[in-house]
Amino acid sequence: MKEIDIILKNIKNKELLPVYFFQGDESFYIDLAVKHFEQDVLEEDEKAFNQTVAYGRDTNYLEILSLARQYPMMGDKQLIIVKEAQDMKLNDDESKALDAYLQNPIPSTILVIAHKNKLDARKKITKTLSKSGMLFSSEKMKDYQLPAWIQGEMTVMGIKSAPNISHLLAEYLGNDLSRIANELNKLKIILKDGALLDGKIIEEHIGISKDFNIFELQKALATKDQAKAFSIAYYMGKNKKSNPVQMAFGALYNFFSNIIIYHTLSGQSPQTMASTMGVNPYAIKDYTEAARFYPLKHATRVISILREMDLKSKGVGVRQMEDEEIYKELVYKIIKVDELKVKV
């Protein structure tokens, strides 16, 4: 069971710690935990007197700790939630005050601090929180983990989907879990009971085509399927709102960087390669295929092409080009990389 699942289960069962300090770059799980604290810890008639929600920009640690040392009114527990705590200063005085409170927290207070970036691991307060078991870290999900996470979320929500839908959503929505969750909630409302989530529904309601997207473009380029790659690029260039070229640069940069890594790890086990590249081991076969079409020298040239086209898309050194032109030139240069002279 994941740490967040244990926390949510404990909230539901009222098995609570006196202090929870959430930190990290992934706000989705921090917001999820805070939502459950707000909803499930106190009864509705207790919240008016014993539930306080503060924001970091409007307070400081000394004020929050002073509040935490007070006792609940007409109840056994008070809940204090500090949102956006990264906006509060945590200098030496505040750190000492927080450290002192952690050594002797008030049993009738549940203090929840939501800090949406990472604390300095070298600071004493970080070590104190870690040792006390009150520090919970929310890390950004790796790209290769997204399809499985999306598939899991759809299963929990009762959404049945066609093959590769989770990969399609992951490629286009990126690793913003909050955005993905919002889109899935919208799709859940749209879908009729028992209906299958397929490419047509995705295209209609999110604007992502099941056949013309970066996921399919990447596959076509990987095997130098020229006709398919140009067809997809033409569509994406015409529908730039759903297919921003900067997103294509990012996805292709990651893909061809991994081809370079694949070549440098020649002879290593698929597990070692997958770990180094940060991909699912099942994806290694795709890189094996792509590496046949793009030897190390050519894969390195593609990285230079992507940088060149990125500058062109921004109008650096040349007139700013339309996305349609960028996509067309990008595909041509990658397909013909073995024939072009590119500055590396």
C-alpha positions as CSV (number, residue, x, y, z in Angstrom):
1,M,0.0,0.0,0.0
2,K,1.3,3.4,-0.9
3,E,2.1,5.9,1.9
4,I,-0.7,8.2,0.8
5,D,-3.2,5.3,0.9
6,I,-2.1,4.6,4.5
7,I,-2.6,8.2,5.4
8,L,-6.0,8.4,3.9
9,K,-7.0,5.1,5.6
10,N,-5.8,6.5,9.0
11,I,-7.7,9.7,8.5
12,K,-10.9,7.7,7.8
13,N,-10.3,5.6,10.9
14,K,-9.4,8.6,13.1
15,E,-6.0,7.2,13.7
16,L,-4.2,10.5,13.6
17,L,-0.7,12.0,14.4
18,P,-0.4,15.4,16.1
19,V,1.5,16.9,13.2
20,Y,1.6,16.2,9.4
21,F,4.1,18.0,7.3
22,F,3.6,17.4,3.6
23,Q,6.4,18.5,1.2
24,G,7.3,17.9,-2.4
25,D,6.9,18.8,-6.0
26,E,3.7,16.8,-6.7
27,S,0.8,18.9,-5.4
28,F,-1.8,16.3,-6.4
29,Y,-1.2,14.0,-3.4
30,I,-0.7,17.0,-1.0
31,D,-4.1,18.5,-2.1
32,L,-5.7,15.0,-1.8
33,A,-4.6,14.5,1.7
34,V,-5.6,18.0,2.8
35,K,-9.0,17.5,1.2
36,H,-9.6,14.4,3.4
37,F,-8.4,16.2,6.5
38,E,-10.9,19.0,5.9
39,Q,-13.8,16.6,5.2
40,D,-13.2,13.6,7.5
41,V,-11.5,14.6,10.7
42,L,-14.2,16.7,12.5
43,E,-17.9,16.4,12.4
44,E,-19.8,19.2,10.7
45,D,-21.0,20.8,13.9
46,E,-17.4,20.8,15.3
47,K,-15.8,22.5,12.3
48,A,-17.1,26.0,13.0
49,F,-15.2,26.2,16.3
50,N,-12.3,23.7,16.0
51,Q,-11.2,23.7,12.3
52,T,-8.9,26.5,11.1
53,V,-7.6,26.9,7.5
54,A,-4.8,29.4,7.0
55,Y,-2.7,30.3,4.0
56,G,1.1,30.7,4.1
57,R,1.0,34.2,2.6
58,D,-1.2,35.5,5.4
59,T,0.5,34.0,8.5
60,N,3.8,32.7,9.9
61,Y,5.0,29.7,11.9
62,L,5.0,31.6,15.2
63,E,1.3,32.5,14.8
64,I,0.4,28.9,13.7
65,L,2.2,27.3,16.7
66,S,0.6,29.8,19.1
67,L,-2.8,28.7,17.7
68,A,-1.8,25.0,17.9
69,R,-1.0,25.4,21.6
70,Q,-4.6,26.4,22.3
71,Y,-7.3,23.9,23.3
72,P,-10.4,23.0,21.4
73,M,-13.8,24.6,22.2
74,M,-16.6,22.2,23.0
75,G,-14.8,19.2,21.5
76,D,-11.9,16.8,21.9
77,K,-9.8,17.9,18.9
78,Q,-8.9,21.0,17.0
79,L,-7.7,20.8,13.4
80,I,-5.3,23.4,11.9
81,I,-4.5,23.3,8.2
82,V,-1.9,25.5,6.7
83,K,-2.1,25.6,2.9
84,E,0.7,26.9,0.6
85,A,3.1,26.8,3.5
86,Q,6.0,27.3,1.1
87,D,5.0,31.0,1.3
88,M,6.0,31.2,5.0
89,K,9.5,31.9,6.0
90,L,11.3,29.1,7.8
91,N,14.3,30.9,9.2
92,D,16.3,29.9,12.3
93,D,13.8,31.3,14.8
94,E,10.8,29.6,13.1
95,S,12.8,26.4,12.7
96,K,13.6,26.4,16.4
97,A,10.0,27.1,17.4
98,L,8.7,24.3,15.1
99,D,11.4,21.9,16.4
100,A,10.4,22.7,20.0
101,Y,6.7,22.1,19.2
102,L,7.5,18.8,17.6
103,Q,9.3,17.6,20.7
104,N,6.1,18.2,22.7
105,P,3.0,18.7,20.5
106,I,-0.4,19.3,22.0
107,P,-2.3,16.0,21.9
108,S,-5.7,17.7,21.3
109,T,-4.3,19.5,18.2
110,I,-3.9,18.1,14.7
111,L,-1.6,20.4,12.8
112,V,-1.4,19.8,9.0
113,I,1.2,21.8,7.0
114,A,1.0,21.6,3.2
115,H,4.4,22.8,1.8
116,K,4.4,22.5,-2.0
117,N,8.1,22.2,-2.6
118,K,11.0,20.5,-0.9
119,L,12.5,21.5,2.4
120,D,16.3,21.8,2.5
121,A,17.4,18.3,3.5
122,R,20.4,19.7,5.4
123,K,18.3,21.7,7.8
124,K,17.8,20.4,11.3
125,I,14.0,20.7,11.1
126,T,13.9,18.4,8.1
127,K,15.8,15.8,10.0
128,T,13.6,16.2,13.1
129,L,10.4,15.8,11.0
130,S,11.8,12.7,9.3
131,K,12.8,11.1,12.6
132,S,9.5,11.9,14.2
133,G,7.6,10.2,11.3
134,M,5.7,13.4,10.6
135,L,7.3,14.3,7.2
136,F,5.6,13.0,4.1
137,S,7.1,13.6,0.7
138,S,5.1,13.8,-2.6
139,E,7.4,13.2,-5.5
140,K,6.8,14.0,-9.2
141,M,5.7,10.9,-11.1
142,K,8.1,9.6,-13.7
143,D,6.8,9.8,-17.3
144,Y,7.0,6.0,-17.8
145,Q,4.8,5.5,-14.7
146,L,2.0,7.7,-16.0
147,P,0.1,5.2,-18.2
148,A,-0.1,2.7,-15.4
149,W,-1.2,5.4,-13.0
150,I,-3.9,6.6,-15.4
151,Q,-5.1,3.1,-16.0
152,G,-5.3,2.5,-12.3
153,E,-7.3,5.7,-11.8
154,M,-9.7,4.7,-14.6
155,T,-10.2,1.3,-13.0
156,V,-11.0,2.9,-9.6
157,M,-13.5,5.3,-11.4
158,G,-15.1,2.4,-13.3
159,I,-14.0,3.7,-16.7
160,K,-13.4,1.0,-19.3
161,S,-11.0,2.0,-22.1
162,A,-9.7,0.9,-25.4
163,P,-6.0,-0.2,-25.7
164,N,-3.4,2.5,-25.4
165,I,-5.8,5.2,-24.2
166,S,-3.8,5.6,-21.0
167,H,-0.6,6.1,-23.1
168,L,-2.3,8.6,-25.3
169,L,-3.5,10.6,-22.3
170,A,-0.1,10.4,-20.6
171,E,1.6,11.7,-23.7
172,Y,-0.7,14.7,-24.1
173,L,-1.5,15.7,-20.6
174,G,2.0,15.2,-19.2
175,N,2.7,14.5,-15.6
176,D,0.3,17.0,-14.1
177,L,-1.7,14.6,-12.0
178,S,-4.3,17.2,-11.1
179,R,-5.0,18.0,-14.7
180,I,-5.2,14.3,-15.6
181,A,-7.6,13.7,-12.7
182,N,-9.8,16.6,-13.8
183,E,-10.0,15.3,-17.4
184,L,-10.8,11.8,-16.2
185,N,-13.6,13.2,-14.0
186,K,-15.0,15.1,-17.0
187,L,-14.9,11.9,-19.1
188,K,-16.6,9.9,-16.3
189,I,-19.5,12.3,-16.4
190,I,-19.7,12.2,-20.2
191,L,-19.6,8.4,-20.5
192,K,-22.8,6.4,-20.3
193,D,-22.8,3.4,-18.0
194,G,-20.8,0.6,-19.6
195,A,-19.5,2.8,-22.4
196,L,-16.0,2.3,-23.7
197,L,-13.6,5.2,-23.6
198,D,-12.0,5.2,-27.0
199,G,-10.1,7.6,-29.3
200,K,-13.2,9.1,-30.8
201,I,-14.4,10.3,-27.3
202,I,-10.9,11.5,-26.4
203,E,-10.7,13.5,-29.6
204,E,-14.2,15.0,-29.2
205,H,-13.9,16.0,-25.6
206,I,-10.2,16.6,-25.0
207,G,-9.1,17.4,-28.5
208,I,-6.5,14.6,-28.8
209,S,-6.7,12.5,-32.0
210,K,-6.2,8.7,-31.5
211,D,-4.3,8.5,-34.9
212,F,-2.6,11.9,-35.2
213,N,-0.7,12.7,-32.0
214,I,2.9,12.9,-30.7
215,F,2.7,9.3,-29.5
216,E,1.9,8.1,-33.1
217,L,4.4,10.6,-34.6
218,Q,7.1,9.2,-32.4
219,K,6.4,5.7,-33.5
220,A,6.4,6.6,-37.2
221,L,9.7,8.5,-36.8
222,A,11.2,5.6,-34.8
223,T,10.9,3.3,-37.9
224,K,11.3,6.1,-40.5
225,D,7.8,5.5,-41.8
226,Q,7.9,8.7,-43.9
227,A,4.4,8.7,-45.3
228,K,2.8,8.2,-41.9
229,A,5.1,10.7,-40.2
230,F,4.3,13.4,-42.7
231,S,0.6,12.7,-42.5
232,I,0.6,13.0,-38.7
233,A,2.8,16.1,-38.8
234,Y,0.4,17.8,-41.3
235,Y,-2.6,17.1,-39.0
236,M,-0.7,18.3,-35.9
237,G,0.4,21.4,-37.5
238,K,-3.1,22.2,-38.6
239,N,-4.4,21.6,-35.1
240,K,-1.8,23.4,-33.1
241,K,-4.0,24.2,-30.2
242,S,-4.2,20.5,-29.3
243,N,-0.7,19.8,-30.5
244,P,1.6,22.6,-29.4
245,V,5.0,22.2,-31.1
246,Q,6.9,22.7,-27.9
247,M,5.3,19.6,-26.4
248,A,6.5,17.7,-29.5
249,F,10.0,18.9,-29.0
250,G,10.0,17.8,-25.4
251,A,8.7,14.3,-26.2
252,L,11.0,13.7,-29.1
253,Y,14.0,15.1,-27.2
254,N,13.3,12.5,-24.4
255,F,12.9,9.7,-27.0
256,F,16.0,10.4,-28.9
257,S,18.1,11.0,-25.8
258,N,17.0,7.5,-24.7
259,I,18.2,6.1,-28.0
260,I,21.6,7.6,-27.3
261,I,21.6,6.1,-23.9
262,Y,20.6,2.7,-25.4
263,H,23.6,2.8,-27.7
264,T,26.0,3.7,-24.9
265,L,24.7,0.8,-22.8
266,S,25.0,-1.7,-25.5
267,G,25.4,-5.2,-24.0
268,Q,23.8,-4.3,-20.7
269,S,20.6,-6.1,-19.5
270,P,17.2,-4.7,-20.4
271,Q,16.6,-4.0,-16.7
272,T,19.7,-1.9,-16.4
273,M,18.9,0.0,-19.6
274,A,15.3,0.6,-18.5
275,S,16.5,1.9,-15.1
276,T,19.0,4.2,-16.6
277,M,16.6,5.5,-19.2
278,G,13.7,5.9,-16.7
279,V,11.3,3.8,-18.8
280,N,9.3,0.6,-18.4
281,P,11.4,-2.5,-19.2
282,Y,8.7,-3.4,-21.8
283,A,9.7,-0.3,-23.8
284,I,13.3,-1.5,-24.4
285,K,12.1,-3.5,-27.5
286,D,10.9,-0.2,-29.0
287,Y,14.3,1.4,-28.5
288,T,16.0,-1.7,-29.9
289,E,14.0,-1.2,-33.1
290,A,14.5,2.5,-33.2
291,A,18.3,2.1,-32.6
292,R,18.5,0.1,-35.9
293,F,17.3,3.1,-37.8
294,Y,19.2,5.7,-35.8
295,P,22.8,4.8,-34.9
296,L,24.5,6.8,-32.2
297,K,25.8,9.5,-34.6
298,H,22.4,10.0,-36.2
299,A,20.5,10.0,-32.9
300,T,22.9,12.7,-31.7
301,R,22.2,14.7,-34.8
302,V,18.5,14.5,-34.2
303,I,19.1,16.2,-30.8
304,S,20.8,19.1,-32.6
305,I,17.9,19.2,-35.1
306,L,15.4,19.5,-32.2
307,R,17.4,22.4,-30.7
308,E,17.6,24.1,-34.1
309,M,13.8,23.8,-34.7
310,D,13.0,25.0,-31.2
311,L,15.0,28.2,-31.9
312,K,13.2,28.6,-35.2
313,S,9.8,28.2,-33.5
314,K,10.7,31.1,-31.3
315,G,12.0,33.3,-34.1
316,V,15.6,33.2,-32.8
317,G,17.9,34.2,-35.7
318,V,15.2,33.7,-38.3
319,R,11.6,34.8,-39.0
320,Q,9.3,33.0,-36.6
321,M,7.7,30.0,-38.4
322,E,4.2,28.7,-38.1
323,D,3.7,25.4,-36.4
324,E,2.7,23.8,-39.6
325,E,6.0,24.7,-41.2
326,I,7.9,23.6,-38.1
327,Y,6.4,20.2,-38.0
328,K,7.0,19.6,-41.8
329,E,10.7,20.7,-41.6
330,L,11.2,18.8,-38.3
331,V,9.9,15.5,-39.8
332,Y,11.9,15.9,-43.0
333,K,15.2,16.6,-41.2
334,I,14.7,13.6,-38.8
335,I,13.8,11.2,-41.5
336,K,16.7,12.4,-43.7
337,V,19.1,12.8,-40.8
338,D,21.6,10.4,-42.4
339,E,21.8,12.6,-45.5
340,L,22.0,16.0,-43.8
341,K,25.0,17.8,-42.4
342,V,24.0,19.0,-39.0
343,K,26.2,21.0,-36.5
344,V,26.4,19.0,-33.3
